[in-house]
Amino acid sequence: MALTDAFIAELKHENSLTQKILEKVPFEYKDWQPHEKSMTIGRLATHIADTAKWASDVINIDDFDFMKDYDFTSPPAASQEELMKRFQTNLNNAVSDLSKTNDEDLEKIWTVRRGEQVIYKLPKKVAIRGWALSHMIHHRGQLSVYIRLLNIPVPGMYGPSADEKM
């Protein structure tokens, strides 16, 4: 099995779990945050919906500069519909981009910088795992805590949750 095929399978699997929790986001509380330093639930959910885009960025941009390649002003999704559309679009694009990539391309180095400051230089296969998959899983865990604090049933991810028996 090609590494790209494995990444596509993993991305689809993890995002099927992510979809379950994004569907629970209560947009009537989109500005709620558990702490003043925390993202709002609407911002966090949108960030999660955007993480699949990182796979595309890793594949398509060899030298990623936060100063020019990232939009820090992008507004959070305004509704559940918009959130899920954004999520699905980013996932579809990532799968498409991965399907056009080969294992040799994944050995190339991906550089992340902020202007002249180099933050990382990683093989693209490592960057996809970290920036697109682990990053999403990390924030999905955060979102499960937000949802719990709002007393909304939390779906199971890798097994049952206190609210969802599998």
QUIGIRA-V634798 format. One record per residue. PHI is phi in whole degrees, -180 to 180 (NA if undefined). OMEGA is omega in whole degrees, -180 to 180 (999 if undefined). NEAR is the number of other ideal C-beta (glycine too) atoms within 10 Angstrom. Layout:
phi=PHI omega=OMEGA near=NEAR
phi=PHI omega=OMEGA near=NEAR
This chain:
phi=NA omega=177 near=6
phi=-69 omega=179 near=13
phi=-58 omega=179 near=17
phi=-62 omega=178 near=21
phi=-64 omega=178 near=12
phi=-65 omega=178 near=13
phi=-63 omega=179 near=23
phi=-62 omega=179 near=19
phi=-62 omega=-179 near=12
phi=-67 omega=179 near=14
phi=-61 omega=179 near=22
phi=-64 omega=-180 near=13
phi=-63 omega=-178 near=11
phi=-63 omega=-180 near=20
phi=-76 omega=172 near=25
phi=-67 omega=176 near=10
phi=-72 omega=179 near=16
phi=-62 omega=179 near=24
phi=-57 omega=-180 near=15
phi=-58 omega=-177 near=15
phi=-84 omega=177 near=21
phi=-64 omega=179 near=21
phi=-66 omega=180 near=12
phi=-89 omega=-175 near=18
phi=-64 omega=-178 near=24
phi=-87 omega=-176 near=15
phi=-69 omega=173 near=17
phi=-69 omega=177 near=6
phi=-117 omega=-172 near=15
phi=-59 omega=-180 near=20
phi=-96 omega=180 near=11
phi=-72 omega=175 near=14
phi=-143 omega=-177 near=16
phi=-75 omega=-178 near=16
phi=-156 omega=-178 near=6
phi=-61 omega=179 near=5
phi=-89 omega=-179 near=6
phi=-86 omega=172 near=14
phi=-68 omega=171 near=18
phi=-69 omega=180 near=16
phi=-64 omega=178 near=24
phi=-66 omega=178 near=22
phi=-67 omega=-180 near=17
phi=-62 omega=180 near=21
phi=-62 omega=178 near=31
phi=-66 omega=178 near=23
phi=-59 omega=178 near=17
phi=-63 omega=179 near=25
phi=-62 omega=-179 near=28
phi=-90 omega=-173 near=19
phi=-66 omega=177 near=26
phi=-62 omega=178 near=27
phi=-60 omega=179 near=18
phi=-62 omega=177 near=20
phi=-61 omega=178 near=28
phi=-64 omega=180 near=19
phi=-63 omega=179 near=19
phi=-61 omega=-179 near=29
phi=-69 omega=-169 near=25
phi=-95 omega=-178 near=13
phi=-126 omega=-178 near=14
phi=-72 omega=-177 near=11
phi=-125 omega=-174 near=12
phi=-89 omega=-180 near=21
phi=-115 omega=179 near=17
phi=-56 omega=-178 near=13
phi=-72 omega=-179 near=11
phi=-128 omega=-174 near=10
phi=-106 omega=-178 near=13
phi=-133 omega=-180 near=13
phi=-100 omega=-180 near=8
phi=-74 omega=-176 near=6
phi=-100 omega=-179 near=5
phi=-59 omega=-177 near=12
phi=-73 omega=176 near=10
phi=-68 omega=177 near=21
phi=-57 omega=-178 near=23
phi=-93 omega=-177 near=12
phi=-151 omega=176 near=11
phi=-60 omega=178 near=16
phi=-60 omega=-180 near=10
phi=-63 omega=179 near=15
phi=-60 omega=-176 near=22
phi=-70 omega=177 near=17
phi=-65 omega=179 near=13
phi=-62 omega=179 near=21
phi=-57 omega=-177 near=23
phi=-66 omega=179 near=14
phi=-61 omega=180 near=14
phi=-64 omega=178 near=20
phi=-65 omega=180 near=23
phi=-60 omega=179 near=11
phi=-65 omega=180 near=16
phi=-64 omega=179 near=26
phi=-63 omega=179 near=19
phi=-61 omega=-180 near=12
phi=-64 omega=178 near=19
phi=-64 omega=-178 near=24
phi=-67 omega=179 near=12
phi=-94 omega=-175 near=10
phi=-106 omega=175 near=22
phi=-117 omega=-177 near=10
phi=-60 omega=178 near=12
phi=-62 omega=178 near=8
phi=-61 omega=-178 near=14
phi=-73 omega=176 near=21
phi=-82 omega=-179 near=12
phi=-63 omega=-178 near=14
phi=-86 omega=175 near=13
phi=-108 omega=179 near=22
phi=-105 omega=175 near=15
phi=-116 omega=-179 near=21
phi=-141 omega=170 near=17
phi=-126 omega=-173 near=12
phi=67 omega=-179 near=9
phi=-81 omega=-178 near=7
phi=-79 omega=176 near=10
phi=-83 omega=-180 near=12
phi=-94 omega=-180 near=12
phi=-144 omega=165 near=14
phi=-136 omega=-175 near=12
phi=-133 omega=169 near=17
phi=-60 omega=-177 near=14
phi=-57 omega=179 near=19
phi=-65 omega=177 near=20
phi=-75 omega=180 near=15
phi=-65 omega=179 near=24
phi=-64 omega=-180 near=28
phi=-63 omega=-176 near=17
phi=-78 omega=-172 near=15
phi=-79 omega=-177 near=22
phi=-98 omega=-175 near=27
phi=-93 omega=-178 near=20
phi=-61 omega=179 near=13
phi=-60 omega=180 near=15
phi=-65 omega=-180 near=23
phi=-63 omega=177 near=16
phi=-57 omega=-178 near=13
phi=-72 omega=175 near=19
phi=-62 omega=176 near=21
phi=-63 omega=176 near=11
phi=-59 omega=-178 near=16
phi=-62 omega=178 near=22
phi=-63 omega=177 near=18
phi=-70 omega=178 near=12
phi=-56 omega=-178 near=24
phi=-64 omega=177 near=21
phi=-61 omega=-179 near=15
phi=-64 omega=176 near=12
phi=-89 omega=177 near=14
phi=61 omega=176 near=6
phi=-104 omega=180 near=16
phi=-57 omega=-178 near=11
phi=-94 omega=179 near=18
phi=-73 omega=174 near=18
phi=-71 omega=178 near=16
phi=-111 omega=-178 near=17
phi=-102 omega=-180 near=8
phi=173 omega=-178 near=8
phi=-69 omega=171 near=11
phi=-112 omega=177 near=15
phi=-64 omega=-176 near=9
phi=-105 omega=-174 near=13
phi=-128 omega=177 near=13
phi=-84 omega=-177 near=8
phi=-99 omega=999 near=8
